[in-house]
Amino acid sequence: MDRFLEKRALGSPEGKREQEQAGTGPAELGEDEESTGKRPRTERPRNGAGLGGLSWRRIRSEGLDCDYTVLFGKAEADEIFRELEREVEYFTGALAKVQVFGKWHSVPRKQATYGDAGLTYTFSGLTLSPKPWVPVLERVRDRVSSVTGQTFNFVLVNRYKDGRDHIGEHRDDERELAPGSPIASVSFGACRDFLFRHKDALGRSRSRRLEAIRLPLAHGSLLMMNHPTNAHWYHSLPVRKKVLAPRVNLTFRKILPTRK
Ligand SMILES: O=C(O)CCC(=O)C(=O)O
């Protein structure tokens, strides 16, 4: 699962993947262009309410299947955000750096992993265990499970101190992910644009013109990225220099148990 943290970038040569992490590569997609990407085609449930009594937006395109809702009201989202800021321990030292063509750069955000006992994943060539769950992460995980019926055993936490922190284009296609499982992305703090781009519409050798999809992810929101979205679409959180406030994003995943 090193790719949870060393995402494969466009065109996918290793060097580019590392550039993305360091913010020196294609992460600048849409930088400061609030208009980048089309508003998604959404379908609202007819009665305005769906799973868990929430109002969901269905976001569909070719090979893209996502559902979006505001899961936590403002007061609860504020409380969770404060607790995340107190409780989450982020990687430091070598785990917070990435090597690009032999030169070390800081990852342009902070990261941490939490999960079930006994799981392991690979990061920077090391086999690591996620930290044990803390109550605030269990609370969010359990709420997501209660409204979606999905279970998760791992979470990647990304913290963006302001709009300069970002994540470049990548797919969550790690070998360790349970095949066909969804990824649940829950956001707290500053609202940031999230962009999807179809793999056939990327790079110099792009074969098709497919519009990017831009989704502003609000405080307390949940975005379900369902199969096969990650097989066909790259996603990113581009730089937005006007955003001055921090944001914490939790991506809950189901990863395969470590082979003994
Ligand atoms: O912060 C976000 O919304 C995106 C995080 C992300 O792309 C990931 O965890 O793979």
The ligand as an SDF file (V2000), in Angstrom:
LIG
                    3D

 10  9  0  0  0  0  0  0  0  0999 V2000
   -8.3570   15.2670    0.7660 O   0  0  0  0  0  0  0  0  0  0  0  0
   -9.0630   14.7640   -0.0710 C   0  0  0  0  0  0  0  0  0  0  0  0
  -10.2470   15.0600   -0.2180 O   0  0  0  0  0  0  0  0  0  0  0  0
   -8.4670   13.7530   -1.0290 C   0  0  0  0  0  0  0  0  0  0  0  0
   -7.7160   12.6460   -0.3690 C   0  0  0  0  0  0  0  0  0  0  0  0
   -7.2970   11.6090   -1.3610 C   0  0  0  0  0  0  0  0  0  0  0  0
   -7.3010   11.8370   -2.5440 O   0  0  0  0  0  0  0  0  0  0  0  0
   -6.9080   10.2840   -0.9130 C   0  0  0  0  0  0  0  0  0  0  0  0
   -6.8600   10.0300    0.3060 O   0  0  0  0  0  0  0  0  0  0  0  0
   -6.6200    9.4330   -1.7810 O   0  0  0  0  0  0  0  0  0  0  0  0
  1  2  2  0
  2  3  1  0
  2  4  1  0
  4  5  1  0
  5  6  1  0
  6  7  2  0
  6  8  1  0
  8  9  2  0
  8 10  1  0
M  END
$$$$
